[in-house]
């Protein structure tokens, strides 16, 4: 009986530990942020179109001010592979074509997360991405 209680306690502890570690892993996820007053409802496909230069405006027609992290940062790699669905090399090729064809310029670079969050919080048309742990009441997370 004591052994069964001990086994149950160990299983419970392992389950709790698994949940804590899982939550910690999600804390490093990248999330897309907009100004707290921006009520646009967009999904990852819309975000991808903004960051590849296909779309230049919000659903209501106002222009988008897209912000990007510096090259080779973990947040940027995660954002482009998981949310946009493109590699760094593919994004360079897309923006080279866009620039050459006169279709636009790539998003403005704003790093680190604190600078990105500050710019999004002060510009109603801005969109960016930060680590989930950096989110506060000054911005709104979309797509989660």
Backbone bond lengths (Angstrom), bond angles and torsions (degrees), N, CA, C in turn:
res aa  C-N    CA-C-N  psi(-1)  N-CA   C-N-CA  omega(-1)  CA-C   N-CA-C  phi
1 X - - - 1.448 - - 1.524 110.25 -
2 X 1.331 117.13 -45.99 1.452 120.81 178.90 1.529 110.48 -61.19
3 X 1.322 115.52 -38.85 1.462 120.16 -179.63 1.536 110.25 -65.07
4 X 1.324 117.54 -39.34 1.462 120.93 178.56 1.533 110.70 -65.72
5 X 1.307 116.95 -40.16 1.468 120.64 177.30 1.520 110.48 -63.49
6 X 1.330 116.15 -42.78 1.454 120.72 179.38 1.531 110.69 -64.05
7 X 1.334 116.81 -42.42 1.466 120.44 178.49 1.534 110.52 -63.42
8 X 1.318 116.99 -40.71 1.470 120.85 177.99 1.517 111.51 -63.57
9 X 1.336 115.94 -41.37 1.460 120.25 179.21 1.527 110.44 -65.06
10 X 1.335 117.32 -41.36 1.459 121.64 179.17 1.531 110.06 -64.38
11 X 1.338 116.75 -43.81 1.471 120.02 177.67 1.528 110.91 -60.48
12 X 1.320 116.86 -43.61 1.463 120.71 178.87 1.513 111.80 -62.36
13 X 1.329 116.28 -42.11 1.458 121.01 178.81 1.523 110.87 -63.62
14 X 1.325 116.88 -43.18 1.464 120.91 178.83 1.530 111.22 -64.55
15 X 1.317 116.54 -38.39 1.458 120.81 177.95 1.532 110.24 -63.53
16 X 1.327 116.88 -45.67 1.474 121.11 178.14 1.524 111.03 -62.50
17 X 1.317 116.57 -42.35 1.455 121.33 179.37 1.525 110.33 -62.54
18 X 1.315 116.18 -41.13 1.467 120.41 177.47 1.513 111.92 -61.67
19 X 1.325 117.72 -40.64 1.460 121.30 179.03 1.523 110.82 -66.41
20 X 1.322 116.86 -41.71 1.464 120.60 179.81 1.522 110.34 -64.49
21 X 1.315 117.37 -45.24 1.464 120.76 179.61 1.522 110.80 -65.56
22 X 1.317 117.05 -37.42 1.468 120.85 177.04 1.512 110.89 -63.71
23 X 1.319 117.33 -42.11 1.458 121.05 178.79 1.525 110.58 -65.52
24 X 1.329 117.04 -38.03 1.458 120.54 178.68 1.521 110.62 -65.01
25 X 1.323 117.28 -38.15 1.457 120.25 178.70 1.521 110.45 -64.29
26 X 1.332 117.82 -38.03 1.463 121.10 179.91 1.521 111.79 -73.83
27 X 1.309 118.16 -21.80 1.461 120.90 179.76 1.527 110.61 -65.36
28 X 1.332 118.05 -26.10 1.453 122.03 179.20 1.519 112.74 -89.54
29 X 1.338 117.60 4.01 1.452 120.93 177.55 1.520 109.87 -67.11
30 X 1.309 115.33 150.03 1.451 121.31 175.04 1.526 108.05 -89.54
31 X 1.328 116.19 135.60 1.460 121.34 177.37 1.526 109.19 -123.21
32 X 1.316 115.53 149.79 1.456 121.84 178.42 1.525 107.64 -88.10
33 X 1.330 115.63 133.55 1.468 120.10 -177.72 1.524 110.82 -123.60
34 X 1.327 114.64 150.76 1.466 122.95 174.21 1.527 107.41 -135.47
35 X 1.328 115.78 172.07 1.457 121.54 176.18 1.527 108.89 -57.89
36 X 1.307 117.40 144.33 1.467 121.16 -175.70 1.523 113.30 -61.70
37 X 1.336 118.14 -23.83 1.458 121.27 178.96 1.527 113.68 -93.85
38 X 1.325 116.86 -1.45 1.464 120.67 178.68 1.526 107.90 -78.74
39 X 1.317 117.09 114.51 1.467 121.20 -176.22 1.521 112.88 -98.26
40 X 1.326 118.12 7.99 1.465 121.02 -179.86 1.518 110.24 -58.73
41 X 1.323 114.79 136.02 1.461 120.95 176.59 1.524 107.56 -104.29
42 X 1.320 116.74 105.64 1.460 121.05 -179.11 1.520 109.45 -128.64
43 X 1.317 115.94 158.07 1.460 121.04 179.89 1.532 109.70 -112.98
44 X 1.334 115.20 -177.41 1.469 120.32 -177.32 1.527 111.32 -62.03
45 X 1.327 118.10 -34.22 1.464 120.83 178.87 1.530 110.62 -63.60
46 X 1.308 116.93 -39.88 1.469 121.51 178.21 1.528 109.83 -66.02
47 X 1.328 116.03 -43.11 1.471 120.81 177.78 1.526 109.93 -59.82
48 X 1.333 116.94 -44.24 1.463 121.25 179.22 1.523 110.77 -60.20
49 X 1.319 117.48 -39.77 1.465 120.59 179.23 1.527 111.42 -67.36
50 X 1.310 117.09 -34.18 1.474 120.19 175.88 1.526 109.28 -65.18
51 X 1.323 116.55 -48.58 1.468 120.54 -173.53 1.528 113.81 -77.11
52 X 1.325 118.23 -11.46 1.464 120.49 173.30 1.525 111.01 -100.83
53 X 1.330 117.19 0.99 1.451 121.38 176.78 1.512 115.19 85.11
54 X 1.326 117.78 3.50 1.462 121.37 179.84 1.522 111.34 -70.45
55 X 1.331 116.85 -39.80 1.466 122.28 177.48 1.517 109.30 -112.85
56 X 1.314 115.32 142.79 1.466 120.49 -179.67 1.525 112.02 -122.61
57 X 1.330 116.81 6.27 1.453 119.02 -177.18 1.515 113.00 -145.10
58 X 1.327 114.17 163.60 1.463 121.87 175.23 1.525 108.31 -76.58
59 X 1.320 118.05 165.73 1.468 120.22 179.42 1.540 113.62 -55.12
60 X 1.332 117.59 -28.06 1.472 120.03 179.71 1.533 112.77 -83.83
61 X 1.335 117.33 0.44 1.460 121.62 176.89 1.516 115.92 97.05
62 X 1.333 117.63 -11.39 1.465 119.25 178.37 1.528 109.30 -71.18
63 X 1.329 117.53 148.48 1.471 120.17 -177.70 1.530 112.36 -68.53
64 X 1.325 114.93 147.96 1.469 121.60 177.01 1.523 108.52 -94.03
65 X 1.326 115.69 137.84 1.460 122.21 172.98 1.529 106.55 -110.33
66 X 1.335 115.85 92.59 1.468 121.09 -176.02 1.523 111.05 -83.80
67 X 1.315 114.82 137.08 1.459 122.34 178.58 1.519 109.55 -118.48
68 X 1.313 116.03 145.50 1.459 122.31 -177.28 1.522 109.47 -128.77
69 X 1.318 116.54 156.61 1.467 121.61 173.66 1.528 108.60 -85.68
70 X 1.320 116.83 165.90 1.458 121.42 177.20 1.529 110.04 -64.47
71 X 1.337 114.85 152.30 1.464 119.92 178.30 1.524 110.22 -59.64
72 X 1.311 115.18 151.02 1.470 124.01 176.29 1.524 114.85 67.20
73 X 1.321 118.16 14.84 1.465 119.02 173.35 1.531 108.07 -87.66
74 X 1.330 117.62 147.31 1.464 120.11 179.06 1.538 112.41 -58.84
75 X 1.335 116.87 -37.72 1.473 119.85 -179.59 1.525 110.35 -63.11
76 X 1.325 117.39 -41.98 1.469 120.73 -179.90 1.526 111.07 -65.53
77 X 1.337 116.69 -45.09 1.470 119.64 178.66 1.523 110.69 -59.22
78 X 1.330 116.68 -45.62 1.458 121.06 -179.26 1.532 110.65 -64.67
79 X 1.320 117.46 -43.78 1.461 121.46 179.72 1.529 110.95 -58.30
80 X 1.334 116.12 -51.13 1.463 118.51 -175.68 1.526 112.87 -70.12
81 X 1.304 118.93 -36.46 1.466 118.67 -179.77 1.523 111.95 -77.10
82 X 1.332 118.12 -41.87 1.458 120.45 -174.06 1.527 114.00 -88.57
83 X 1.307 118.96 -34.58 1.467 120.40 -175.37 1.523 111.59 -101.00
84 X 1.326 116.99 -47.52 1.464 120.27 -179.24 1.531 111.01 -82.92
85 X 1.322 117.06 -29.31 1.466 120.52 179.39 1.515 113.68 80.52
86 X 1.325 117.16 27.22 1.469 122.32 -178.76 1.522 109.94 -133.06
87 X 1.326 115.50 151.44 1.463 120.82 175.42 1.525 109.35 -84.02
88 X 1.322 115.98 167.95 1.465 120.69 177.38 1.525 110.58 -60.14
89 X 1.324 116.92 -40.86 1.471 121.10 179.71 1.531 110.62 -64.41
90 X 1.320 116.99 -41.00 1.470 120.28 178.85 1.525 110.71 -64.61
91 X 1.328 117.18 -39.28 1.467 120.31 179.49 1.526 111.13 -66.39
92 X 1.329 116.99 -39.51 1.469 119.49 177.08 1.526 110.07 -61.39
93 X 1.324 116.41 -42.76 1.467 120.81 179.92 1.533 110.92 -64.35
94 X 1.330 116.60 -43.18 1.468 120.80 179.40 1.518 110.92 -60.55
95 X 1.331 116.65 -47.02 1.461 118.90 -177.46 1.524 111.98 -73.30
96 X 1.309 118.64 -29.69 1.469 120.45 173.88 1.523 109.57 -62.13
97 X 1.335 116.32 -44.46 1.470 120.84 178.11 1.524 111.06 -64.84
98 X 1.353 116.82 -44.41 1.467 120.29 -179.60 1.529 111.44 -60.34
99 X 1.324 116.47 -43.91 1.461 120.96 -179.44 1.524 109.86 -65.80
100 X 1.327 116.62 -47.39 1.469 121.24 -179.26 1.529 111.30 -60.45
101 X 1.328 116.78 -38.81 1.471 121.33 -178.55 1.530 112.56 -83.34
102 X 1.330 117.48 -2.61 1.451 120.75 179.80 1.518 113.73 73.89
103 X 1.323 116.43 24.13 1.474 121.07 -177.89 1.519 113.64 -86.72
104 X 1.304 117.78 -7.09 1.455 119.68 179.33 1.508 113.00 142.17
105 X 1.321 114.12 178.26 1.455 122.25 179.41 1.524 109.94 -112.73
106 X 1.328 117.06 154.23 1.470 119.44 179.42 1.524 111.87 -65.85
107 X 1.324 116.85 164.78 1.465 120.21 178.46 1.530 111.74 -57.58
108 X 1.328 115.52 149.75 1.467 122.23 176.55 1.528 108.58 -67.57
109 X 1.331 116.11 138.16 1.459 121.23 179.49 1.521 109.86 -84.66
110 X 1.326 114.88 128.63 1.467 121.94 178.06 1.527 107.94 -139.00
111 X 1.300 116.16 107.39 1.463 119.90 179.33 1.515 107.66 -136.17
112 X 1.253 119.24 155.05 1.463 130.48 -3.28 1.531 111.59 -78.56
113 X 1.337 115.39 -163.67 1.461 121.26 -177.55 1.526 112.92 -52.47
114 X 1.317 117.63 -40.30 1.466 121.15 -177.27 1.528 111.10 -61.65
115 X 1.322 117.84 -40.82 1.459 121.59 178.51 1.529 110.83 -67.92
116 X 1.326 116.18 -42.39 1.473 120.70 177.88 1.528 109.49 -60.28
117 X 1.309 116.62 -47.26 1.469 121.08 -179.01 1.523 110.64 -63.32
118 X 1.312 118.25 -40.86 1.467 122.04 179.23 1.524 110.99 -62.11
119 X 1.327 117.01 -44.73 1.463 120.62 -179.94 1.527 111.91 -65.92
120 X 1.324 116.82 -40.21 1.471 120.09 178.31 1.524 109.93 -67.08
121 X 1.316 117.08 -40.43 1.473 121.28 -178.45 1.527 112.47 -66.41
122 X 1.324 117.33 -23.28 1.464 120.21 -176.95 1.530 113.91 -105.74
123 X 1.330 117.98 1.85 1.462 121.39 179.93 1.520 109.48 -132.98
124 X 1.315 117.18 111.50 1.469 122.15 -175.23 1.530 112.98 -59.88
125 X 1.324 118.46 -25.25 1.464 121.60 -178.25 1.527 113.67 -94.70
126 X 1.325 117.13 1.18 1.465 120.71 -174.77 1.524 112.30 -79.59
127 X 1.321 113.99 152.07 1.467 122.91 172.62 1.525 106.66 -140.22
128 X 1.311 116.20 140.88 1.455 121.08 179.46 1.512 109.98 -156.77
129 X 1.305 115.77 -167.16 1.468 120.61 178.87 1.517 109.21 -150.02
130 X 1.323 115.08 144.25 1.467 122.88 -179.65 1.515 108.72 -144.64
131 X 1.315 116.22 169.79 1.457 120.24 171.30 1.519 108.67 -66.45
132 X 1.305 116.59 143.09 1.464 121.69 -177.05 1.527 111.69 -56.29
133 X 1.313 117.50 -31.16 1.466 121.10 -179.15 1.526 112.55 -68.01
134 X 1.330 117.99 -15.60 1.462 122.21 -177.33 1.527 113.41 -91.86
135 X 1.322 117.36 -6.26 1.466 121.06 -176.06 1.526 110.39 -73.88
136 X 1.344 114.81 137.80 1.460 121.00 173.91 1.528 108.56 -140.72
137 X 1.299 117.50 -169.92 1.470 122.34 -174.93 1.526 113.70 -71.01
138 X 1.330 118.35 -7.61 1.468 120.00 -178.41 1.524 112.92 -78.09
139 X 1.348 117.08 -14.05 1.463 121.67 -179.35 1.529 109.54 -135.25
140 X 1.348 115.22 168.44 1.467 120.50 177.93 1.518 108.40 -121.09
141 X 1.325 115.57 134.66 1.470 121.57 177.23 1.518 107.75 -84.87
142 X 1.335 115.51 134.92 1.461 119.80 175.46 1.513 110.06 -118.33
143 X 1.290 116.02 157.52 1.466 120.59 174.54 1.510 115.46 80.29
144 X 1.317 120.15 12.01 1.474 121.48 178.19 1.490 109.60 -120.80
